Amino acid sequence: MKQIFFIAFLIAGIPSFCQTTIQRDAEIEKMVKEISSDSLKSYIKSMVAFGTRNTLSTQTNPKRGIGAARNWVLGKFNEFAKQSGGRLSAFIDTTTLQPDKRRIDTVTLLGNVVATLKGTDPNDNRIFIISGHLDNMRSSPTERMGDAPGANDDASGCAAVIECARIMSKHNFPATIIFVTVSGEEQGLLGSAFMSEKAKKENWNIVAVLNNDIMGSNNSNETNIINNTKVRVFSEGIPAYETEKVAANIRNLGMENDGKSRQLARYVKEIGERYVDNMEVVLIYRNDRFLRGGDHTPYVQRGFAAVRITEMNENYTRQHQDVRVENGIQYGDLEEYIDYEYLRKNTGINLANLANLSKAPAMPDSVKMEVKKLTNSTLLYWQTPKIGKVKGYYVLVRETTSAFWQRKIFTAETEMRLPYSKDNYFFAVQSVNETGNESLPVVPLPGR
């Protein structure tokens, strides 16, 4: 069994606590090993075979277009539902789009294929979402007739969603997991906007969203870098949701780098690297690629924690391109360019995080930092979460300039005094259960 040792590097001159040893959860480790490159390949081949999956393409042809592709995904989810003991259910959630004179030129029925794996704890209303976008495009977003393979953008993300549903539907989790392939991404993130707005109106308790987009290839054009051992995770820093209300508090506490999505990104790195060998999760400190967007953004804009998982080296001869050979260069998002071993590992990062989060207790309540007097030590205190059985808590510590949590200290109590000054360090607290599954971290607020 692989063991992960925290406190990777000690800070000179600071008293050290006992080293914390983390072990892989045997059930999660088994699920990650079940991920099949062959299954992923079969999913992508099936999606490419629909010719085009443009959101504006035909919805009546049984073998071509976005309608046939949606029905195929729904069929896969329903197939997996048979092994779920009645806990997995799936449907196509639809809404009607009106022409916008930009990327929608006719009235269009948009459909997201949604599969819900109901949690086993009736008192646990937490929801964790994994998403990819089923639609794709050629060089023009409204060109719906020609072939557009879309093998990497984003059949790769959808394949990860489908494979996670296949494996996880055979297991029980206290919290609910939603697997979704959205449409309308290339038309302006419309499918995810529809779903996230619905979630907000209906008060879904979404704890985390993992959006997968362009995650199955390992090489870039121009620089010709080839590397299948790294994947990027993009996360928002300053929250886009109600920024004016929270900006003063963020500034006062120095929490520009500790929003919910940024905490989720750190978690994805820790858990992903724990369960998937020979992979480095590279945190990118911006919401998405420069001046670009993805399906996690509508969730972020509505106050949910959401990140984007994307391959390390993008190849722009294959994105949003008509299939052709020009000046000796093959253009087009063809299936032959997918690295299925790389996609397998990236799918494992998703599965491990979904499973660890949904098995873990909820985050600790009312995490506070004592500030009524000046001290060179720091007292943290909190309350037991209302959801899930807790073995104890991890107190996390990092320097203000560190991208990652550097120390992880276990306690069975609901308070801890640390020999570190709150002036010089950031802190957070996680709940943990008997099988070692940790909640997302909570950064303390001032308490008196």
C-alpha positions as CSV (number, residue, x, y, z in Angstrom):
1,M,0.0,0.0,0.0
2,K,1.4,3.4,-1.0
3,Q,1.9,5.8,1.9
4,I,2.0,9.6,1.5
5,F,4.2,11.6,3.9
6,F,3.2,15.2,4.5
7,I,5.4,17.9,5.8
8,A,7.4,17.5,2.6
9,F,9.8,20.2,3.6
10,L,10.4,21.7,7.0
11,I,10.6,25.3,7.7
12,A,13.9,26.3,9.3
13,G,13.7,27.4,12.9
14,I,10.1,26.4,13.4
15,P,9.2,23.6,16.0
16,S,7.9,20.5,14.1
17,F,5.0,18.3,15.0
18,C,4.9,14.6,14.4
19,Q,4.9,13.6,10.8
20,T,1.5,12.6,9.5
21,T,1.3,9.4,7.4
22,I,-1.6,9.1,4.9
23,Q,-2.6,5.7,3.3
24,R,-4.6,5.0,0.3
25,D,-8.2,4.0,0.9
26,A,-8.4,0.4,-0.4
27,E,-11.8,0.9,-2.0
28,I,-10.7,4.0,-3.8
29,E,-7.5,2.4,-4.9
30,K,-9.4,-0.6,-6.3
31,M,-11.8,1.7,-8.3
32,V,-8.9,3.6,-9.8
33,K,-7.3,0.4,-10.9
34,E,-10.6,-0.6,-12.7
35,I,-10.3,2.4,-15.1
36,S,-9.8,0.9,-18.5
37,S,-8.0,2.5,-21.4
38,D,-10.0,0.2,-23.7
39,S,-13.3,1.4,-22.3
40,L,-12.2,5.0,-22.7
41,K,-11.2,4.2,-26.3
42,S,-14.5,2.6,-27.1
43,Y,-16.4,5.7,-25.7
44,I,-14.4,8.1,-27.8
45,K,-14.7,6.0,-31.0
46,S,-18.5,5.9,-30.5
47,M,-18.7,9.7,-30.0
48,V,-16.5,10.4,-33.0
49,A,-18.7,8.1,-35.1
50,F,-21.6,10.5,-34.9
51,G,-19.8,12.7,-37.4
52,T,-20.6,16.0,-35.7
53,R,-21.8,16.8,-32.3
54,N,-22.3,20.5,-32.9
55,T,-25.2,21.8,-30.7
56,L,-26.9,23.1,-33.8
57,S,-26.6,19.8,-35.7
58,T,-29.5,17.4,-36.3
59,Q,-31.5,16.0,-33.4
60,T,-33.6,13.6,-35.4
61,N,-31.0,11.5,-37.3
62,P,-30.5,8.3,-35.2
63,K,-26.8,7.9,-36.3
64,R,-25.5,11.4,-36.7
65,G,-25.5,14.7,-34.8
66,I,-25.9,15.9,-31.2
67,G,-29.3,14.2,-30.8
68,A,-27.9,10.8,-31.5
69,A,-24.9,11.4,-29.3
70,R,-27.0,12.5,-26.4
71,N,-29.2,9.4,-26.7
72,W,-26.0,7.2,-26.8
73,V,-24.7,8.7,-23.6
74,L,-28.1,8.3,-21.9
75,G,-28.0,4.6,-23.0
76,K,-24.6,4.1,-21.4
77,F,-25.8,5.7,-18.1
78,N,-29.0,3.5,-18.2
79,E,-26.8,0.5,-18.8
80,F,-24.8,1.3,-15.7
81,A,-27.9,2.0,-13.7
82,K,-28.7,-1.8,-13.8
83,Q,-25.7,-2.5,-11.6
84,S,-26.4,0.3,-9.1
85,G,-29.2,-1.2,-7.0
86,G,-31.6,1.5,-8.1
87,R,-29.4,4.4,-7.0
88,L,-28.3,5.6,-10.4
89,S,-30.9,7.3,-12.6
90,A,-30.4,9.3,-15.8
91,F,-32.3,11.7,-18.1
92,I,-31.8,14.4,-20.7
93,D,-32.4,17.8,-19.1
94,T,-33.6,20.2,-21.8
95,T,-34.1,23.9,-22.4
96,T,-34.9,25.9,-25.5
97,L,-32.4,28.4,-26.8
98,Q,-33.4,31.5,-28.8
99,P,-31.2,32.9,-31.6
100,D,-28.6,35.3,-30.3
101,K,-27.2,36.6,-33.7
102,R,-23.8,35.2,-32.6
103,R,-23.4,31.5,-32.1
104,I,-27.1,30.4,-32.2
105,D,-28.8,31.2,-35.5
106,T,-32.0,29.3,-35.0
107,V,-34.3,28.1,-32.2
108,T,-32.5,25.1,-30.7
109,L,-33.3,22.5,-28.1
110,L,-30.3,22.2,-25.7
111,G,-29.9,19.0,-23.7
112,N,-27.6,17.9,-20.9
113,V,-27.3,14.2,-20.2
114,V,-27.4,13.9,-16.4
115,A,-26.9,10.8,-14.3
116,T,-27.4,11.0,-10.6
117,L,-25.9,8.5,-8.2
118,K,-28.0,9.0,-5.1
119,G,-26.1,9.1,-1.8
120,T,-26.9,6.4,0.8
121,D,-27.2,8.7,3.8
122,P,-30.6,10.3,3.8
123,N,-29.3,13.1,6.0
124,D,-26.5,14.0,3.6
125,N,-27.6,16.5,1.0
126,R,-24.1,17.2,-0.4
127,I,-23.6,17.0,-4.2
128,F,-20.4,16.5,-6.1
129,I,-20.4,17.0,-9.9
130,I,-18.1,15.7,-12.7
131,S,-18.7,17.3,-16.1
132,G,-17.5,17.2,-19.7
133,H,-19.1,18.8,-22.8
134,L,-20.6,16.6,-25.4
135,D,-20.8,19.2,-28.2
136,N,-18.0,20.2,-30.5
137,M,-17.3,22.5,-33.4
138,R,-15.3,22.9,-36.6
139,S,-13.6,26.2,-37.5
140,S,-17.0,28.0,-37.2
141,P,-19.3,27.5,-34.2
142,T,-22.4,27.5,-36.4
143,E,-21.2,25.1,-39.1
144,R,-23.2,22.0,-38.3
145,M,-23.1,19.9,-41.5
146,G,-19.5,18.9,-41.9
147,D,-17.6,16.3,-39.9
148,A,-16.1,17.4,-36.6
149,P,-14.5,14.5,-34.7
150,G,-14.1,16.3,-31.4
151,A,-12.0,13.4,-30.0
152,N,-10.1,15.5,-27.5
153,D,-12.4,18.5,-27.3
154,D,-14.3,17.2,-25.6
155,A,-15.0,13.5,-26.1
156,S,-12.0,12.9,-23.8
157,G,-13.8,14.8,-20.9
158,C,-17.0,13.0,-21.6
159,A,-15.2,9.6,-21.7
160,A,-13.8,10.3,-18.2
161,V,-17.4,11.2,-17.0
162,I,-18.8,8.0,-18.4
163,E,-16.0,5.8,-17.1
164,C,-16.3,7.2,-13.6
165,A,-20.1,6.5,-13.8
166,R,-19.5,2.9,-14.9
167,I,-17.2,2.2,-12.0
168,M,-18.7,4.3,-9.2
169,S,-22.3,3.2,-9.8
170,K,-21.3,-0.2,-8.3
171,H,-20.3,1.4,-5.0
172,N,-22.1,3.2,-2.2
173,F,-21.3,6.8,-1.2
174,P,-23.0,8.8,1.6
175,A,-23.2,11.9,-0.6
176,T,-24.7,12.3,-4.1
177,I,-22.6,12.3,-7.2
178,I,-23.8,13.8,-10.5
179,F,-22.2,12.7,-13.8
180,V,-23.1,15.1,-16.6
181,T,-22.2,15.7,-20.3
182,V,-23.4,19.1,-21.2
183,S,-24.2,20.7,-24.6
184,G,-23.8,24.3,-25.8
185,E,-20.2,24.7,-24.5
186,E,-19.0,26.0,-27.8
187,Q,-22.0,28.3,-28.1
188,G,-21.0,30.1,-24.9
189,L,-21.1,27.6,-21.9
190,L,-24.8,27.4,-22.3
191,G,-25.4,23.9,-20.9
192,S,-23.4,24.5,-17.8
193,A,-25.0,27.9,-17.3
194,F,-28.5,26.2,-17.5
195,M,-27.5,23.5,-15.0
196,S,-25.7,25.8,-12.6
197,E,-28.6,28.4,-12.6
198,K,-31.1,25.5,-11.9
199,A,-28.9,24.4,-9.0
200,K,-28.8,27.9,-7.6
201,K,-32.5,28.4,-7.8
202,E,-33.2,25.0,-6.3
203,N,-30.6,25.4,-3.5
204,W,-28.5,22.4,-4.4
205,N,-25.7,21.8,-1.9
206,I,-23.0,21.6,-4.5
207,V,-19.7,21.2,-2.7
208,A,-17.4,20.7,-5.7
209,V,-17.5,20.6,-9.5
210,L,-14.7,18.9,-11.5
211,N,-14.9,20.1,-15.1
212,N,-12.9,18.1,-17.7
213,D,-12.2,19.7,-21.0
214,I,-9.4,18.7,-23.5
215,M,-7.6,16.1,-21.3
216,G,-6.7,13.3,-23.6
217,S,-3.6,14.3,-25.6
218,N,0.0,15.0,-24.4
219,N,1.7,17.1,-27.0
220,S,1.7,20.7,-28.2
221,N,2.2,22.3,-31.6
222,E,4.9,25.0,-32.0
223,T,6.9,23.9,-28.9
224,N,6.6,20.2,-29.7
225,I,6.5,19.3,-26.0
226,I,5.5,15.7,-25.3
227,N,4.6,14.8,-21.7
228,N,2.0,12.5,-20.3
229,T,3.0,12.9,-16.7
230,K,1.4,16.3,-16.0
231,V,-2.1,17.7,-16.0
232,R,-3.3,21.3,-15.2
233,V,-6.0,22.3,-12.8
234,F,-7.3,25.9,-13.2
235,S,-8.9,27.6,-10.2
236,E,-10.3,31.0,-9.4
237,G,-8.6,33.2,-6.8
238,I,-10.7,36.2,-5.9
239,P,-14.3,34.9,-6.0
240,A,-16.5,36.2,-8.9
241,Y,-19.6,35.7,-6.8
242,E,-20.6,38.7,-4.7
243,T,-17.1,40.1,-4.9
244,E,-18.1,43.6,-3.6
245,K,-19.6,42.0,-0.4
246,V,-16.6,39.9,0.4
247,A,-13.7,42.0,-1.0
248,A,-13.0,43.9,2.3
249,N,-12.9,40.7,4.3
250,I,-10.6,39.1,1.7
251,R,-8.2,42.1,1.9
252,N,-8.2,42.3,5.7
253,L,-7.4,38.6,6.1
254,G,-5.0,38.3,3.2
255,M,-7.2,35.5,1.7
256,E,-6.7,36.5,-2.0
257,N,-5.4,32.9,-2.6
258,D,-7.8,31.0,-0.5
259,G,-11.2,31.1,-2.2
260,K,-13.3,27.9,-2.4
261,S,-12.2,27.0,-5.9
262,R,-8.5,27.5,-5.0
263,Q,-8.9,25.2,-2.0
264,L,-10.6,22.6,-4.2
265,A,-7.7,22.8,-6.6
266,R,-5.2,22.1,-3.9
267,Y,-7.3,19.2,-2.8
268,V,-7.4,17.8,-6.3
269,K,-3.6,17.9,-6.4
270,E,-3.2,16.1,-3.1
271,I,-5.7,13.4,-3.7
272,G,-4.9,12.9,-7.4
273,E,-1.2,12.4,-6.7
274,R,-2.0,10.1,-3.8
275,Y,-3.9,7.6,-6.0
276,V,-2.4,8.0,-9.5
277,D,1.2,7.1,-9.9
278,N,3.6,9.0,-12.2
279,M,1.3,12.0,-12.4
280,E,1.9,15.6,-11.3
281,V,-1.1,17.9,-10.9
282,V,0.0,21.4,-11.8
283,L,-2.0,24.1,-10.3
284,I,-2.6,27.1,-12.5
285,Y,-3.6,30.2,-10.6
286,R,-6.2,31.6,-12.9
287,N,-9.8,30.6,-13.5
288,D,-9.1,29.4,-17.0
289,R,-6.6,29.7,-19.8
290,F,-5.7,33.3,-20.7
291,L,-8.8,35.1,-22.0
292,R,-10.6,31.7,-22.5
293,G,-13.5,30.0,-20.6
294,G,-14.9,26.6,-19.7
295,D,-17.9,24.9,-18.2
296,H,-16.7,25.4,-14.6
297,T,-17.1,29.2,-14.9
298,P,-20.9,29.4,-14.7
299,Y,-20.7,27.5,-11.4
300,V,-18.0,29.8,-10.1
301,Q,-20.1,32.8,-11.0
302,R,-22.9,31.5,-8.9
303,G,-20.8,30.9,-5.8
304,F,-19.9,27.2,-6.2
305,A,-16.4,25.7,-5.9
306,A,-15.4,24.5,-9.4
307,V,-12.2,23.9,-11.2
308,R,-11.1,23.0,-14.8
309,I,-8.9,19.9,-15.5
310,T,-7.0,20.1,-18.8
311,E,-4.0,18.5,-20.4
312,M,-0.7,20.1,-19.9
313,N,0.2,20.8,-23.5
314,E,-2.6,21.9,-25.9
315,N,-2.2,21.4,-29.7
316,Y,-4.0,24.2,-31.5
317,T,-3.8,22.4,-34.9
318,R,-6.5,20.1,-33.5
319,Q,-8.8,22.5,-31.7
320,H,-11.8,24.0,-33.5
321,Q,-10.4,23.0,-36.9
322,D,-11.9,21.6,-40.1
323,V,-10.2,18.3,-40.8
324,R,-7.7,18.9,-43.6
325,V,-4.0,18.8,-44.6
326,E,-2.5,22.2,-45.1
327,N,1.2,22.9,-45.8
328,G,1.9,19.3,-44.8
329,I,0.2,19.7,-41.4
330,Q,-2.7,17.5,-40.4
331,Y,-5.5,19.7,-38.9
332,G,-8.5,18.4,-37.0
333,D,-9.4,16.8,-33.6
334,L,-8.9,13.2,-34.7
335,E,-9.2,10.1,-32.5
336,E,-5.7,8.9,-33.6
337,Y,-4.1,11.7,-31.5
338,I,-5.6,10.5,-28.1
339,D,-3.1,9.1,-25.6
340,Y,-5.3,6.6,-23.8
341,E,-2.9,5.9,-21.0
342,Y,-2.7,9.6,-20.3
343,L,-6.5,9.8,-20.4
344,R,-6.7,6.8,-18.0
345,K,-4.5,8.6,-15.5
346,N,-6.5,11.8,-15.7
347,T,-9.7,9.9,-15.3
348,G,-8.2,8.3,-12.2
349,I,-7.5,11.8,-10.7
350,N,-11.2,12.6,-11.1
351,L,-12.4,9.3,-9.7
352,A,-10.2,9.4,-6.7
353,N,-11.3,13.0,-5.8
354,L,-15.0,12.3,-6.3
355,A,-14.8,9.1,-4.2
356,N,-12.7,10.7,-1.4
357,L,-14.9,13.7,-1.2
358,S,-18.2,11.8,-1.2
359,K,-17.0,9.3,1.4
360,A,-15.6,12.0,3.7
361,P,-17.6,13.8,6.4
362,A,-18.7,17.3,5.7
363,M,-16.3,20.2,6.4
364,P,-15.9,21.3,10.0
365,D,-18.3,24.0,11.2
366,S,-17.5,27.4,12.5
367,V,-13.7,27.2,12.1
368,K,-12.3,30.2,14.1
369,M,-8.9,31.7,15.0
370,E,-8.6,33.3,18.4
371,V,-7.7,37.0,18.0
372,K,-8.7,38.7,21.2
373,K,-5.1,39.2,22.2
374,L,-1.7,39.4,20.5
375,T,0.2,36.1,20.6
376,N,3.1,34.4,18.8
377,S,1.1,31.1,18.9
378,T,-2.2,30.5,17.2
379,L,-5.3,29.0,18.7
380,L,-7.8,27.4,16.3
381,Y,-11.2,26.0,17.3
382,W,-14.2,24.6,15.4
383,Q,-17.4,22.5,15.7
384,T,-18.1,19.0,14.6
385,P,-19.8,18.8,11.2
386,K,-23.5,18.0,11.1
387,I,-23.0,15.4,8.3
388,G,-20.9,12.3,8.5
389,K,-19.0,10.3,11.2
390,V,-15.7,12.0,12.2
391,K,-12.6,10.3,13.5
392,G,-10.8,13.6,14.0
393,Y,-9.4,16.6,12.1
394,Y,-6.4,17.6,10.1
395,V,-5.0,21.1,10.8
396,L,-3.1,22.4,7.8
397,V,-0.3,24.9,7.8
398,R,1.6,26.7,5.1
399,E,3.8,29.8,4.7
400,T,2.1,32.8,3.1
401,T,4.2,32.4,-0.1
402,S,3.5,28.6,-0.5
403,A,1.2,27.3,-3.1
404,F,0.4,24.2,-1.2
405,W,-0.3,23.1,2.4
406,Q,3.1,22.1,3.9
407,R,2.0,20.4,7.1
408,K,-0.9,18.2,8.0
409,I,-1.4,17.6,11.8
410,F,-4.0,15.2,13.2
411,T,-6.1,15.8,16.3
412,A,-9.2,14.2,17.7
413,E,-10.1,17.4,19.6
414,T,-12.0,20.4,18.3
415,E,-9.2,22.9,19.0
416,M,-5.5,23.2,18.6
417,R,-2.9,25.7,19.7
418,L,0.0,25.9,17.2
419,P,3.5,27.3,17.8
420,Y,3.2,29.4,14.6
421,S,2.3,33.1,14.4
422,K,-0.9,34.0,12.5
423,D,1.1,36.8,11.1
424,N,3.4,34.4,9.2
425,Y,1.3,31.4,8.3
426,F,-2.0,30.4,6.8
427,F,-4.1,27.7,8.5
428,A,-7.1,25.5,7.6
429,V,-9.0,22.5,9.1
430,Q,-10.4,19.3,7.5
431,S,-12.7,16.7,8.9
432,V,-11.5,13.1,8.5
433,N,-13.3,9.7,9.1
434,E,-12.1,6.2,10.1
435,T,-11.1,5.3,6.5
436,G,-9.0,8.4,6.1
437,N,-11.2,10.3,3.8
438,E,-10.8,14.1,4.2
439,S,-13.3,16.9,3.6
440,L,-12.3,20.1,1.8
441,P,-10.3,22.5,4.0
442,V,-11.9,25.4,5.8
443,V,-9.8,28.5,6.4
444,P,-10.5,30.0,9.9
445,L,-12.2,33.4,10.4
446,P,-11.5,35.7,13.3
447,G,-13.1,34.5,16.6
448,R,-13.4,36.4,19.8
